[in-house]
Amino acid sequence: MTNREKESMNRVKRWALAAAGCTTLLWGCSTDIELNAPYDRTPVVFGLLDAAQDTQWVRVNRTWLGDGNQFDAALIADSSEYPAEDLTVRIQERVGGSVAGEWA
């Protein structure tokens, strides 16, 4: 066998090995991804406080997680809102580390 024939055989072997490796990688890999972790309710509190106003608004919601379209899940009230009987809200005014006022 000549050197040229040996080089040709080596090229064929390398291509065959590369093709087998790529095929193994493509079939051996999984693209399944679990995006949702176990559900855990977390309170979300937000508001806009303005000292010049006599009324302050604070909103308490909860996080939600669901499979499928999250826009549809957001429309379900009990997904993002706490029932009023399950919620107690207290607002404390603190000055210098001590409580100066409290509202419930």
For each residue, the residues with C-beta under 8 A, 3 or more apart:
1: 5 6 9
2: 5 6
3: 6 7
4: 7 8
5: 1 2 8 9
6: 1 2 3 9 10
7: 3 4 10 11
8: 4 5 11 12
9: 1 5 6 12 13
10: 6 7 13 14
11: 7 8 14 15
12: 8 9 15 16
13: 9 10 16 17
14: 10 11 17 18
15: 11 12 18 19
16: 12 13 19 20
17: 13 14 20 21
18: 14 15 21 22
19: 15 16 22 23
20: 16 17 23 24
21: 17 18 24 25
22: 18 19 25 26
23: 19 20 26 27
24: 20 21 27 28
25: 21 22 28 29
26: 22 23 29
27: 23 24
28: 24 25
29: 25 26
30:
31:
32:
33:
34:
35:
36: 39 65 66 67
37: 40 65
38:
39: 36 65
40: 37 63
41: 62 63
42: 62 63
43: 60 61 62 82
44: 60 61 62 63
45: 58 59 60
46: 58 59
47: 56 57 58 59
48: 56 57
49: 56 58
50: 53 56
51:
52:
53: 50 56
54:
55:
56: 47 48 49 50 53 91
57: 47 48
58: 45 46 47 49 89 91
59: 45 46 47
60: 43 44 45 82 87 89
61: 43 44 80 81 82
62: 41 42 43 44 80 81 82
63: 40 41 42 44 80
64: 73 74 79 80
65: 36 37 39
66: 36 70 73 79
67: 36
68: 72 73
69: 72 73
70: 66 73 74
71: 74 75
72: 68 69 75 76
73: 64 66 68 69 70 76 79
74: 64 70 71 79 80
75: 71 72
76: 72 73 79 80
77: 80 81
78: 81 83
79: 64 66 73 74 76
80: 61 62 63 64 74 76 77
81: 61 62 77 78
82: 43 60 61 62 86 87
83: 78 86 87
84: 87
85:
86: 82 83
87: 60 82 83 84
88: 104
89: 58 60 104
90: 102 103 104
91: 56 58 102 103 104
92: 99 101 102
93: 99 100 101 102
94: 97 98 99 100
95: 98 100
96:
97: 94
98: 94 95
99: 92 93 94 102
100: 93 94 95
101: 92 93
102: 90 91 92 93 99
103: 90 91
104: 88 89 90 91
